[in-house]
């Protein structure tokens, strides 16, 4: 499948934020996703419904360095990447709640593990259901966290392992790493890179993050809540971009996951990237992760 065909398929899969989208995957439905934004709250420029680019300014990850990474794809037998995720238990994948906006039945979704290439190698697992956080607010992208469940246990190997979740508060100025698939716009690569990319960046003070966004050229940017969200900033041309949604943010020192990719705008143009804090959702995660 060529890139243009893939992008056409993706354009048919997603609705713009602020429209009455179908949030049903098979027989599963999340009541939190019934709270839809109206046209006046259109924030579609901020979120990950385009796969044009991904990790900006990063580098290719070494094979097996991130054994917890999951490629979430839609389409059988030929799948298209729609979000990233992280393996947190034998049956559970952590991702972003807005990734559930995919318009297809759950029977057509797959979780790919054990490979740095989203379109080859590894092992595919079918999915049995999902759960979005009950307090997910779409028009502000608060509590943008969700779980996918596999129909069978994911088999652990040397290149397939769950990530440890850190429930400790993460202060500013901590070195962290974000990973995802896709191209770096600075490298003139194809729209979808077959190789996993990574970027080491640093956490930013929440109040400073909010201040930077308040001075952005987009006056309708979602509010920043330092209690529930993490911000990172590297430099201009380095950061997350369209399509990295749901992927893990981990500490660089111990590899523990501390965040989930949520939103950004514009792509690596000098503004902080926003993640869901893992620590604030400890009770919900422990109650709903299935091993």
C-alpha positions in Angstrom: 0.0 0.0 0.0 1.5 3.4 -1.0 1.5 6.4 1.3 -1.3 8.3 -0.5 -3.6 5.2 -0.2 -2.8 4.9 3.5 -3.5 8.6 4.1 -6.8 8.3 2.2 -7.8 5.4 4.4 -6.9 7.3 7.5 -8.9 10.3 6.4 -12.0 8.0 6.1 -11.3 6.6 9.6 -11.4 9.8 11.6 -13.8 12.6 12.2 -12.7 16.1 13.1 -13.0 16.9 16.8 -16.1 18.8 17.6 -18.4 16.6 15.3 -20.7 13.9 16.4 -18.3 11.0 15.9 -19.0 7.4 16.4 -17.1 6.2 19.5 -18.4 2.6 19.3 -15.9 -0.3 18.8 -17.9 -3.4 18.3 -20.2 -3.9 21.3 -18.0 -1.7 23.5 -18.7 1.9 24.4 -17.3 4.4 26.8 -19.9 6.7 28.4 -17.2 9.3 28.9 -16.9 9.7 25.2 -20.5 10.8 24.9 -19.5 14.3 26.0 -18.7 15.8 22.6 -17.5 19.3 21.8 -19.6 21.6 19.7 -18.3 23.4 16.6 -17.4 26.4 18.7 -15.0 24.3 20.6 -13.1 22.9 17.6 -9.6 22.1 18.7 -8.7 19.8 15.9 -5.4 21.5 15.1 -4.1 20.4 18.5 -4.6 16.7 18.3 -3.3 13.6 16.7 -5.6 12.8 13.8 -3.1 13.2 11.0 -0.2 10.9 10.4 1.9 13.4 8.3 4.7 13.5 10.8 5.6 12.0 14.2 8.7 12.4 16.5 10.4 15.5 15.2 14.1 15.9 15.6 14.5 12.4 17.1 16.6 9.4 16.1 15.9 5.8 15.2 15.6 3.6 18.3 17.8 0.5 18.7 16.0 -2.8 18.1 14.6 -4.1 21.4 15.3 -1.0 23.4 11.6 -0.4 24.0 10.1 -3.9 24.5 6.9 -2.3 25.9 6.0 -0.3 22.8 2.8 -1.2 21.0 1.7 -0.3 17.5 -2.1 0.0 17.3 -3.3 -0.7 13.8 -6.7 -0.8 12.0 -7.5 -2.9 9.0 -7.3 -6.6 8.1 -5.2 -8.0 6.5 -3.4 -4.8 5.7 -3.2 -2.5 8.8 -2.6 1.2 9.1 -1.1 2.6 12.3 -3.5 4.9 14.2 -1.9 5.2 17.6 0.9 4.1 19.9 0.6 2.4 23.2 2.5 0.6 25.9 2.2 -2.9 27.2 1.6 -2.7 31.0 0.4 -6.3 31.7 -0.3 -9.6 29.9 -3.7 -8.4 28.7 -3.5 -4.6 28.9 -2.2 -1.8 26.7 -2.1 1.8 28.0 -2.9 4.5 25.4 -4.7 7.9 25.1 -8.5 8.1 25.4 -8.8 10.2 22.2 -7.3 7.2 20.3 -10.7 5.6 20.7 -12.0 8.0 18.1 -11.1 5.4 15.5 -14.2 4.6 13.4 -14.1 0.9 13.0 -15.2 -2.3 14.8 -12.9 -3.7 17.4 -12.6 -6.9 15.3 -10.5 -4.9 12.8 -8.0 -3.5 15.3 -4.7 -5.1 16.2 -1.9 -4.6 18.7 1.6 -5.3 17.3 4.4 -6.0 19.7 8.0 -7.2 19.5 9.2 -5.1 16.6 10.5 -1.6 15.8 8.6 -1.6 12.5 4.9 -0.9 12.8 4.2 -2.6 9.4 6.4 -5.8 9.6 7.7 -8.4 12.0 6.5 -8.9 15.6 3.3 -10.5 16.8 -0.2 -9.3 16.2 -2.9 -9.6 19.0 -6.6 -9.1 18.5 -8.4 -6.9 21.0 -11.4 -7.7 23.1 -12.4 -4.3 24.5 -11.3 -0.9 25.8 -11.9 1.4 28.7 -11.6 5.2 28.6 -11.2 7.1 31.8 -14.7 8.1 33.1 -13.6 11.7 33.5 -12.1 12.1 30.0 -13.2 15.6 28.8 -12.7 15.8 25.0 -12.9 19.5 24.5 -10.2 20.1 27.1 -8.4 16.7 26.7 -8.3 16.2 30.4 -7.8 12.7 31.7 -6.9 11.6 28.2 -6.1 8.0 29.2 -7.5 4.7 28.2 -6.8 0.9 28.2 -7.1 -1.6 25.4 -7.5 -5.3 26.3 -6.1 -8.2 24.2 -8.2 -11.4 23.7 -5.3 -13.5 24.8 -2.2 -13.1 27.0 0.7 -11.3 25.3 3.7 -13.7 25.5 6.7 -12.1 27.1 10.1 -12.5 25.3 13.4 -10.7 25.3 11.8 -8.1 23.0 8.3 -8.0 24.5 8.1 -6.9 28.1 5.7 -4.7 30.1 6.8 -1.3 31.2 6.9 -0.4 34.9 4.5 2.5 35.8 5.8 5.2 38.1 3.3 6.7 40.4 5.7 9.2 41.9 5.3 12.9 41.2 7.6 14.0 38.5 9.1 17.5 39.0 10.5 19.9 36.4 13.9 19.3 34.8 13.8 15.5 34.7 15.3 13.9 31.6 12.7 11.8 29.8 12.3 9.9 26.6 9.4 9.7 24.1 9.0 7.2 21.3 6.8 6.9 18.3 6.6 6.0 14.6 6.7 8.3 11.6 8.9 10.7 9.9 11.0 13.6 11.0 10.0 16.6 8.9 13.6 17.9 9.1 14.9 14.6 7.6 12.7 14.6 4.4 11.7 11.0 5.1 8.5 9.3 3.9 5.3 10.3 5.7 5.4 7.0 7.7 8.7 5.8 8.9 8.9 2.0 9.3 11.3 2.5 12.2 10.6 3.5 15.7 12.0 6.9 16.7 13.0 8.3 20.1 13.7 11.7 21.6 15.3 12.6 24.9 13.8 15.7 26.3 13.1 17.3 29.7 10.0 18.0 31.8 8.9 21.6 32.2 7.4 23.4 35.2 3.6 23.3 34.9 3.1 27.0 35.4 5.8 27.9 32.9 4.1 25.5 30.5 0.8 27.2 30.9 2.4 30.6 30.5 4.0 29.6 27.2 0.8 28.3 25.9 -1.1 31.4 26.9 1.3 33.4 24.7 0.8 31.0 21.7 -0.8 32.3 18.5 -3.7 30.0 19.1 -6.1 31.7 21.6 -8.3 28.6 21.9 -5.6 26.3 23.2 -6.8 23.9 25.8 -6.0 24.9 29.4 -3.0 23.3 31.1 -3.6 21.6 34.4 -0.2 20.9 36.1 -1.8 18.5 38.5 -3.0 16.1 35.9 -0.7 16.9 32.9 3.0 16.8 32.2 4.8 19.1 29.8 8.1 18.6 28.1 10.2 20.9 25.9 13.4 20.3 24.1 13.9 23.0 21.5 12.3 24.2 18.3 12.1 21.4 15.7 12.3 18.7 18.5 9.2 17.1 20.0 6.1 15.0 19.4 4.0 15.5 16.3 0.8 14.3 14.5 0.3 10.6 15.1 2.3 10.0 18.3 -0.9 9.9 20.4 -1.0 7.2 23.1 2.7 6.5 23.2 4.7 6.3 26.4 6.8 9.0 28.1 9.4 7.3 30.2 12.1 8.5 32.6 15.5 8.4 31.0 17.2 7.1 34.1 15.2 4.0 34.9 12.8 3.5 31.9 9.6 3.8 34.1 6.6 5.2 32.3 5.4 8.5 33.7 3.1 9.9 31.0 1.0 9.2 27.9 1.3 11.4 24.7 -1.8 13.6 24.6 -1.5 16.7 22.4 0.6 19.4 20.9 0.4 22.3 18.4 2.0 23.3 16.2 4.4 20.4 15.5 7.7 21.1 17.2 7.4 24.8 16.5 8.6 26.1 19.9 5.7 25.2 22.3 5.6 22.5 25.0 4.3 19.0 24.4 1.5 17.8 26.7 1.1 14.4 28.3 -1.2 12.7 30.8 0.4 12.2 34.2 0.5 8.6 35.2 0.7 9.4 39.0 -2.7 11.1 39.2 -4.4 8.0 37.8 -2.9 5.4 40.1 -6.2 4.2 41.6 -7.9 3.9 38.2 -5.1 2.1 36.6 -4.6 -0.4 39.4 -8.3 -1.1 39.4 -8.6 -1.7 35.7 -5.3 -3.3 34.5 -5.8 -7.0 33.7 -2.8 -9.3 33.9 
